[in-house]
């Protein structure tokens, strides 16, 4: 069995994407970032000319991957897990393998796209609100790696859809013009003389070459009853 066949078989079983989607969903609850603010106060004391400085750091609670594009990615990951779990349970839901793979590919690509948007936003302007990554952002990069793995599974499912999807009907080629055979020459049924195609009577014996005209069927009325 080739690598492509093995990967296609694993994708159709749904185990790989279901596991990756579940791990991605759990990772969103783990600490991603934490907002901290530094303060420096100079309170006055009752003693004239005496001041003391107070330095400190105020940090908010650690936040996970939920919020903004991360929420959308989490919802899509949850739907992907449920969908792939149905594939593991062999629930076809009345769809062919092509359409089932198309749904898996769409959910997988959605998770990858919204995860990239969320990570880029947190690295740029989102850091001013949510704070810097905690623990070096290990859970952020784990989520990004899982999203890339899910996206690769979506590529495999897209290939399955491309192979097993409905075949588009191509425009029929224009048919060649039909050549009408020339009208055969009239052969006299009486003497066998070959006449021209448009002849109505035999030039040898004068027999009519046309088809006999069908007679009209007349309906005889019954005699009047006296």
DOSENU-819615 format. One record per atom (N, C-alpha, C, O): x, y, z. Coordinates in pm, whole numbers, padded with zeros to 5 digits, always signed. Example, Ala and Ser with C-alpha at 12.3 -4.5 7.8 and 13.67 -1.06 7.14 Angstrom:
# residues 2
+01319-00569+00780;+01230-00450+00780;+01320-00330+00780;+01424-00332+00846;+01285-00225+00708;+01367-00106+00714;+01290+00003+00787;+01341+00114+00804;
***
This chain:
# residues 226
+00085-00119+00000;+00000+00000+00000;+00089+00125+00000;+00178+00136+00084;+00066+00216-00091;+00147+00336-00101;+00113+00433+00011;+00016+00414+00084;+00197+00538+00023;+00174+00636+00129;+00043+00711+00108;-00030+00736+00203;+00014+00746-00018;-00109+00818-00045;-00232+00735-00010;-00329+00787+00045;-00229+00605-00042;-00340+00518-00007;-00354+00501+00143;-00464+00496+00197;-00238+00492+00212;-00243+00477+00357;-00299+00603+00423;-00380+00594+00515;-00255+00719+00376;-00306+00844+00434;-00452+00864+00402;-00528+00915+00484;-00493+00824+00282;-00634+00836+00247;-00721+00745+00333;-00831+00782+00374;-00670+00627+00359;-00746+00534+00444;-00755+00588+00586;-00862+00580+00648;-00645+00643+00640;-00650+00701+00773;-00742+00821+00782;-00805+00844+00884;-00748+00899+00673;-00835+01016+00673;-00981+00975+00669;-01064+01035+00738;-01013+00874+00590;-01152+00831+00582;-01199+00767+00711;-01318+00772+00743;-01109+00706+00787;-01148+00650+00916;-01176+00758+01019;-01254+00735+01111;-01115+00877+01004;-01146+00989+01092;-01070+00993+01223;-01090+01085+01301;-00983+00895+01251;-00917+00890+01381;-00818+01004+01399;-00814+01066+01505;-00737+01032+01297;-00632+01133+01310;-00690+01272+01332;-00649+01343+01424;-00786+01311+01248;-00843+01445+01262;-00923+01458+01390;-00925+01565+01451;-00990+01353+01431;-01067+01360+01556;-00974+01382+01675;-01006+01461+01764;-00861+01313+01679;-00765+01330+01789;-00703+01469+01788;-00693+01533+01892;-00661+01515+01669;-00600+01648+01660;-00699+01758+01696;-00661+01854+01763;-00824+01745+01653;-00924+01847+01685;-00954+01849+01834;-00973+01957+01891;-00958+01733+01898;-00982+01729+02042;-00867+01792+02120;-00891+01870+02212;-00743+01760+02083;-00627+01821+02151;-00624+01972+02128;-00591+02047+02220;-00659+02016+02009;-00663+02160+01982;-00768+02228+02068;-00744+02337+02121;-00884+02166+02083;-00991+02224+02163;-00950+02234+02310;-00980+02334+02376;-00883+02132+02360;-00837+02135+02500;-00729+02241+02518;-00724+02307+02622;-00642+02257+02419;-00532+02354+02431;-00584+02497+02445;-00515+02582+02502;-00703+02525+02393;-00754+02661+02403;-00786+02700+02547;-00792+02819+02578;-00807+02604+02636;-00836+02633+02776;-00709+02654+02859;-00716+02703+02971;-00596+02619+02806;-00469+02633+02879;-00420+02777+02870;-00461+02851+02781;-00332+02818+02963;-00288+02959+02966;-00205+02996+02845;-00101+02936+02818;-00252+03096+02772;-00180+03146+02656;-00108+03277+02688;+00011+03290+02661;-00179+03371+02746;-00121+03503+02769;-00169+03558+02903;-00263+03506+02963;-00103+03663+02947;-00136+03727+03073;-00101+03876+03064;+00011+03911+03027;-00195+03961+03098;-00174+04105+03092;-00121+04154+03226;-00182+04129+03330;-00010+04223+03224;+00051+04278+03345;+00077+04427+03325;+00113+04470+03215;+00058+04502+03429;+00086+04646+03425;+00177+04681+03543;+00161+04630+03654;+00271+04769+03515;+00367+04811+03618;+00326+04948+03672;+00287+05037+03596;+00335+04964+03803;+00295+05091+03862;+00409+05144+03950;+00490+05069+04004;+00411+05273+03962;+00511+05344+04042;+00441+05461+04109;+00408+05560+04045;+00420+05449+04236;+00349+05554+04310;+00446+05625+04403;+00544+05569+04450;+00414+05749+04429;+00496+05831+04521;+00401+05889+04627;+00364+06006+04620;+00363+05809+04724;+00273+05863+04828;+00349+05960+04920;+00469+05944+04943;+00279+06056+04969;+00338+06152+05064;+00319+06103+05207;+00215+06045+05240;+00417+06124+05289;+00406+06088+05431;+00374+06212+05513;+00377+06325+05464;+00344+06186+05637;+00311+06297+05726;+00434+06380+05763;+00422+06495+05806;+00550+06321+05746;+00673+06393+05779;+00707+06488+05665;+00714+06445+05550;+00727+06614+05693;+00758+06710+05585;+00890+06674+05516;+00989+06639+05580;+00886+06683+05384;+01005+06657+05304;+01039+06511+05288;+01145+06478+05234;+00953+06424+05333;+00982+06280+05324;+00881+06216+05229;+00760+06231+05246;+00933+06147+05129;+00849+06076+05032;+00902+05934+05017;+01022+05908+05034;+00816+05846+04986;+00862+05709+04957;+00794+05661+04829;+00679+05694+04800;+00870+05582+04756;+00825+05529+04628;+00775+05387+04648;+00826+05311+04731;+00674+05353+04570;+00618+05218+04574;+00618+05162+04431;+00555+05218+04341;+00689+05054+04413;+00697+04989+04283;+00623+04855+04291;+00623+04788+04394;+00564+04819+04182;+00494+04691+04182;+00446+04653+04043;+00456+04731+03947;+00396+04534+04035;+00342+04481+03909;+00204+04423+03937;+00185+04343+04029;+00110+04464+03857;-00027+04414+03869;-00058+04329+03746;-00061+04378+03634;-00082+04202+03769;-00110+04108+03659;-00251+04054+03672;-00295+04018+03781;-00318+04051+03562;-00452+03993+03558;-00443+03841+03546;-00335+03783+03535;-00559+03779+03550;-00562+03633+03541;-00514+03587+03403;-00531+03657+03303;-00456+03472+03400;-00407+03417+03274;-00526+03383+03183;-00627+03329+03229;-00512+03414+03057;-00619+03389+02960;-00576+03281+02863;-00458+03266+02832;-00675+03203+02816;-00646+03096+02722;-00656+03144+02578;-00640+03262+02549;-00681+03051+02490;-00686+03084+02349;-00822+03132+02301;-00838+03162+02182;-00919+03140+02390;-01051+03186+02350;-01053+03337+02334;-00983+03410+02405;-01132+03381+02242;-01143+03524+02218;-01111+03560+02074;-01005+03524+02024;-01202+03630+02008;-01178+03673+01871;-01174+03555+01776;-01262+03468+01777;-01071+03554+01693;-01058+03447+01595;-01034+03312+01661;-01066+03208+01603;-00977+03312+01783;-00956+03186+01854;-01087+03118+01889;-01095+02995+01889;-01191+03197+01919;-01322+03139+01948;-01379+03071+01824;-01434+02961+01833;-01366+03137+01710;-01415+03076+01586;-01339+02947+01557;-01400+02847+01519;-01207+02949+01574;-01128+02828+01552;-01168+02717+01649;-01170+02600+01612;-01199+02754+01774;-01241+02654+01872;-01375+02592+01837;-01394+02471+01852;-01470+02674+01790;-01601+02621+01749;-01585+02526+01630;-01647+02419+01627;-01503+02565+01533;-01481+02479+01416;-01410+02350+01457;-01438+02243+01402;-01317+02359+01553;-01249+02238+01600;-01346+02145+01670;-01337+02023+01656;-01440+02203+01748;-01541+02119+01812;-01631+02050+01711;-01661+01931+01724;-01673+02124+01608;-01754+02063+01503;-01676+01957+01427;-01731+01853+01390;-01547+01984+01403;-01464+01886+01332;-01449+01758+01415;-01453+01648+01360;-01433+01773+01546;-01422+01654+01632;-01550+01571+01627;-01544+01449+01615;-01666+01637+01636;-01792+01564+01631;-01812+01496+01496;-01860+01383+01488;-01774+01566+01389;-01791+01510+01255;-01701+01390+01234;-01744+01288+01180;-01573+01402+01277;-01481+01290+01260;-01516+01175+01355;-01492+01059+01322;-01573+01206+01472;-01618+01099+01561;-01732+01021+01497;-01742+00900+01515;-01817+01090+01421;-01923+01020+01347;-01863+00930+01239;-01915+00822+01212;-01753+00974+01177;-01686+00890+01077;-01624+00767+01144;-01627+00658+01088;-01568+00786+01265;-01512+00671+01337;-01621+00571+01371;-01599+00450+01366;-01741+00622+01405;-01853+00535+01438;-01923+00479+01314;-02025+00412+01326;-01867+00507+01195;-01920+00457+01068;-02062+00509+01043;-02147+00435+00994;-02085+00635+01077;-02213+00697+01048;-02200+00777+00919;-02141+00885+00918;-02253+00724+00812;-02241+00792+00683;-02333+00910+00668;-02306+01000+00588;-02444+00912+00745;-02542+01021+00742;-02598+01042+00601;-02638+01152+00565;-02601+00937+00523;-02660+00944+00390;-02576+01017+00288;-02628+01054+00182;-02449+01040+00315;-02362+01112+00222;-02257+01017+00168;-02216+00921+00234;-02214+01044+00046;-02107+00965-00013;-01972+01004+00044;-01961+01103+00116;-01870+00926+00011;-01736+00952+00065;-01683+01087+00017;-01608+01153+00089;-01721+01129-00103;-01673+01257-00154;-01727+01374-00074;-01651+01462-00036;-01857+01376-00047;-01917+01485+00028;-01875+01483+00175;-01861+01589+00236;-01855+01366+00231;-01805+01359+00370;-01665+01418+00379;-01635+01490+00474;-01581+01389+00282;-01447+01447+00283;-01449+01596+00256;-01363+01669+00306;-01544+01643+00178;-01555+01787+00152;-01586+01863+00280;-01529+01969+00304;-01676+01810+00363;-01708+01874+00491;-01587+01873+00583;-01558+01973+00648;-01516+01761+00588;-01396+01754+00672;-01291+01854+00627;-01228+01919+00710;-01271+01867+00496;-01172+01961+00445;-01211+02105+00478;-01125+02185+00515;-01339+02140+00465;-01382+02277+00494;-01361+02311+00641;-01314+02420+00672;-01396+02220+00731;-01375+02246+00875;-01227+02253+00909;-01186+02338+00988;-01146+02166+00850;-01002+02166+00879;-00936+02295+00831;-00855+02353+00903;-00970+02340+00710;-00912+02465+00660;-00958+02584+00744;-00882+02678+00765;-01083+02580+00793;-01131+02689+00879;-01053+02697+01009;-01019+02807+01054;-01024+02582+01071;-00946+02581+01195;-00807+02640+01171;-00760+02721+01251;-00743+02601+01063;-00608+02651+01034;-00609+02801+01008;-00524+02873+01061;-00701+02850+00928;-00703+02991+00890;-00728+03079+01012;-00657+03178+01033;-00828+03046+01093;-00861+03130+01208;-00756+03119+01319;-00740+03212+01398;-00686+03006+01327;-00577+02995+01424;-00462+03087+01385;-00404+03154+01471;-00427+03092+01258;-00320+03181+01213;-00359+03327+01239;-00276+03406+01283;-00485+03361+01210;-00530+03499+01236;-00519+03533+01384;-00476+03642+01420;-00558+03437+01470;-00555+03462+01614;-00412+03479+01665;-00385+03569+01745;-00320+03395+01619;-00181+03403+01665;-00116+03533+01617;-00046+03599+01694;-00140+03570+01493;-00083+03695+01441;-00138+03815+01518;-00064+03908+01549;-00267+03812+01548;-00326+03924+01624;-00267+03932+01764;-00244+04042+01814;-00244+03819+01828;-00187+03821+01964;-00041+03865+01964;+00007+03922+02062;+00029+03841+01855;+00169+03884+01849;+00182+04032+01820;+00287+04091+01846;+00078+04094+01766;+00086+04235+01727;+00003+04321+01821;+00038+04339+01938;-00107+04375+01770;-00185+04470+01850;-00260+04403+01965;-00296+04471+02061;-00283+04272+01959;-00355+04205+02067;-00275+04195+02194;-00332+04176+02301;-00141+04208+02185;-00058+04200+02304;-00082+04317+02399;-00056+04306+02519;-00131+04430+02347;-00158+04545+02433;-00279+04522+02522;-00293+04586+02626;-00367+04428+02481;-00488+04402+02560;-00471+04275+02643;-00496+04276+02764;-00430+04168+02580;-00421+04040+02650;-00289+04016+02717;-00277+03922+02796;-00190+04098+02689;-00060+04080+02750;+00028+03985+02670;-00014+03928+02569;+00149+03968+02718;+00245+03882+02649;+00212+03735+02673;+00134+03702+02763;+00273+03649+02594;+00251+03505+02608;+00310+03456+02740;+00416+03501+02783;+00240+03365+02802;+00290+03308+02926;+00372+03183+02895;+00347+03115+02795;+00469+03153+02982;+00554+03036+02969;+00621+03029+02831;+00642+02920+02777;+00653+03142+02776;+00714+03142+02644;+00619+03111+02532;+00660+03090+02418;+00489+03108+02564;+00389+03082+02461;+00389+02939+02411;+00359+02915+02294;+00422+02842+02498;+00433+02704+02452;+00299+02651+02407;+00291+02577+02309;+00192+02689+02477;+00061+02638+02439;+00010+02703+02311;-00070+02645+02238;+00058+02825+02284;+00023+02890+02158;+00083+02814+02041;+00016+02788+01941;+00210+02779+02053;+00277+02710+01943;+00228+02567+01930;+00228+02512+01819;+00187+02505+02040;+00127+02372+02030;-00003+02379+01951;-00030+02295+01866;-00085+02481+01981;-00211+02498+01908;-00185+02525+01760;-00256+02473+01674;-00083+02605+01731;-00051+02632+01591;-00003+02506+01519;-00039+02482+01404;+00078+02425+01588;+00123+02299+01528;+00007+02203+01503;+00003+02136+01400;-00087+02196+01598;-00204+02110+01578;-00290+02162+01463;-00346+02084+01386;-00301+02293+01452;-00380+02351+01342;-00317+02318+01207;-00388+02290+01110;-00183+02322+01199;-00114+02285+01074;-00138+02138+01042;-00159+02101+00927;-00134+02052+01145;-00161+01910+01125;-00305+01889+01076;-00329+01806+00988;-00398+01963+01134;-00537+01954+01090;-00550+02002+00945;-00624+01943+00866;-00478+02109+00910;-00482+02158+00773;-00428+02056+00673;-00482+02044+00563;-00322+01982+00711;-00270+01878+00622;-00372+01766+00602;-00385+01710+00494;-00445+01735+00711;-00553+01639+00696;-00661+01690+00603;-00723+01612+00530;-00685+01821+00607;-00783+01879+00514;-00738+01868+00370;-00821+01852+00280;-00608+01877+00346;-00556+01862+00209;-00583+01721+00159;-00621+01701+00043;-00562+01621+00246;-00588+01482+00205;-00736+01464+00174;-00772+01399+00076;-00821+01522+00259;-00965+01510+00234;-01004+01583+00106;-01095+01538+00036;-00939+01692+00075;-00970+01763-00050;-00934+01676-00171;-01006+01677-00271;-00824+01603-00162;-00788+01512-00271;-00891+01400-00285;-00924+01360-00397;-00940+01351-00172;-01043+01246-00177;-01169+01302-00242;-01234+01233-00321;-01205+01426-00208;-01321+01488-00271;-01300+01507-00420;-01392+01489-00500;-01176+01542-00457;-01147+01565-00598;-01161+01437-00679;-01198+01440-00796;-01129+01323-00615;-01137+01196-00686;-01279+01139-00686;-01326+01088-00787;-01347+01148-00571;-01478+01084-00555;-01595+01180-00569;-01710+01139-00555;-01567+01308-00596;-01676+01403-00611;-01749+01383-00743;-01706+01304-00827;-01859+01454-00760;-01934+01441-00886;-01852+01490-01004;-01783+01591-00996;-01861+01418-01111;-01787+01453-01233;-01867+01556-01310;-01986+01536-01337;-01803+01665-01345;-01870+01768-01422;-01890+01722-01566;-01798+01668-01628;-02009+01743-01616;-02041+01700-01753;-01982+01802-01849;-02018+01920-01845;-01894+01757-01936;-01832+01848-02033;-01930+01880-02144;-02023+01804-02171;-01907+01992-02208;-01992+02030-02320;-01976+01929-02432;-01863+01895-02470;-02086+01882-02486;-02073+01783-02595;-02008+01846-02718;-02033+01961-02752;-01925+01766-02782;-01859+01814-02903;-01961+01828-03016;-02052+01746-03028;-01944+01930-03096;-02040+01945-03207;-02032+01827-03301;-01925+01786-03344;-02149+01774-03332;-02155+01655-03418;-02124+01693-03563;-02154+01803-03609;-02064+01600-03631;-02029+01623-03771;-02157+01629-03854;-02254+01558-03826;-02159+01712-03955;-02279+01721-04037;-02309+01588-04105;-02220+01521-04157;-02436+01552-04101;-02479+01425-04160;-02498+01443-04310;-02573+01530-04355;-02429+01361-04383;-02440+01368-04529;-02564+01289-04574;-02579+01171-04543;-02649+01358-04645;-02770+01294-04697;-02734+01221-04825;-02688+01283-04921;-02755+01091-04828;-02721+01017-04951;-02811+01061-05066;-02927+01094-05046;-02755+01060-05184;-02839+01100-05299;-02956+01006-05318;-02950+00887-05287;-03062+01062-05369;-03183+00985-05391;-03158+00879-05498;-03113+00910-05608;-03188+00757-05464;-03160+00652-05565;-03246+00671-05689;-03357+00723-05684;-03189+00626-05800;-03262+00638-05927;-03385+00548-05925;-03385+00440-05866;-03488+00596-05989;-03611+00519-05992;-03598+00396-06082;-03562+00408-06199;-03625+00279-06028;-03621+00154-06103;-03765+00115-06135;-03850+00109-06046;-03789+00091-06256;-03925+00059-06299;-03962-00080-06247;-03892-00177-06275;-04073-00090-06174;-04112-00223-06125;-04165-00314-06235;-04181-00433-06213;-04191-00259-06354;-04248-00339-06463;-04140-00399-06551;-04136-00520-06574;-04051-00310-06601;-03948-00358-06694;-03809-00355-06637;-03717-00408-06700;-03789-00294-06518;-03656-00289-06456;-03566-00183-06512;-03447-00180-06481;-03620-00094-06593;-03538+00013-06650;-03503+00114-06541;-03587+00151-06459;-03375+00159-06541;-03329+00257-06442;-03356+00395-06497;-03305+00432-06603;-03435+00470-06426;-03470+00605-06465;-03399+00706-06374;-03334+00667-06277;-03412+00832-06406;-03354+00938-06323;-03430+00946-06191;-03540+00894-06177;-03366+01015-06093;-03423+01016-05959;-03555+01093-05954;-03641+01061-05872;-03570+01194-06041;-03691+01275-06035;-03795+01232-06137;-03894+01302-06158;-03774+01117-06200;-03871+01070-06301;-03995+01016-06232;-03985+00944-06132;-04112+01050-06286;-04238+01002-06232;-04293+00884-06312;-04372+00805-06261;-04248+00872-06438;-04292+00762-06522;-04168+00699-06586;-04069+00766-06612;-04176+00571-06611;-04067+00499-06675;-04055+00547-06819;-04153+00555-06894;-03929+00579-06856;-03907+00628-06993;-03911+00516-07095;-03911+00543-07216;-03914+00390-07051;-03916+00276-07144;-04057+00226-07170;-04097+00208-07285;-04132+00203-07060;-04265+00147-07078;-04377+00238-07032;-04494+00207-07053;-04343+00350-06969;-04445+00445-06927;-04513+00413-06797;-04611+00478-06761;-04464+00312-06724;-04525+00276-06595;-04497+00387-06493;-04387+00442-06489;-04597+00418-06412;-04581+00521-06309;-04481+00473-06204;-04490+00360-06156;-04387+00559-06169;-04285+00526-06068;-04320+00578-05929;-04249+00548-05833;-04427+00656-05916;-04464+00709-05786;-04534+00606-05700;-04576+00501-05749;-04547+00638-05569;-04618+00550-05478;-04766+00561-05506;-04816+00670-05534;-04835+00455-05498;-04980+00461-05520;-05048+00545-05414;-05016+00535-05296;-05141+00627-05458;-05213+00714-05365;-05312+00631-05287;-05396+00561-05345;-05303+00637-05152;-05397+00556-05073;-05540+00604-05093;-05567+00724-05103;-05629+00509-05099;-05769+00543-05115;-05829+00588-04983;-05793+00542-04875;-05924+00681-04996;-05993+00728-04878;-06094+00622-04834;-06170+00565-04913;-06090+00600-04705;-06187+00505-04652;-06318+00577-04628;-06326+00669-04546;-06421+00535-04701;-06552+00599-04686;-06639+00517-04593;-06646+00395-04601;-06702+00588-04505;-06792+00523-04412;-06935+00527-04467;-06991+00635-04487;-06989+00414-04489;-07124+00409-04543;-07225+00429-04432;-07221+00364-04328;-07313+00519-04460;-07418+00544-04362;-07524+00437-04371;-07557+00390-04480;-07576+00398-04255;-07685+00299-04260;-07808+00361-04322;-07832+00481-04307;-07887+00280-04392;-08009+00333-04452;-08106+00384-04346;-08116+00328-04237;-08177+00490-04378;-08272+00544-04279;-08379+00444-04246;-08430+00371-04331;-08410+00442-04121;-08515+00349-04074;-08649+00418-04095;-08671+00529-04045;-08739+00354-04166;-08868+00414-04192;-08965+00387-04077;-09080+00430-04081;
***
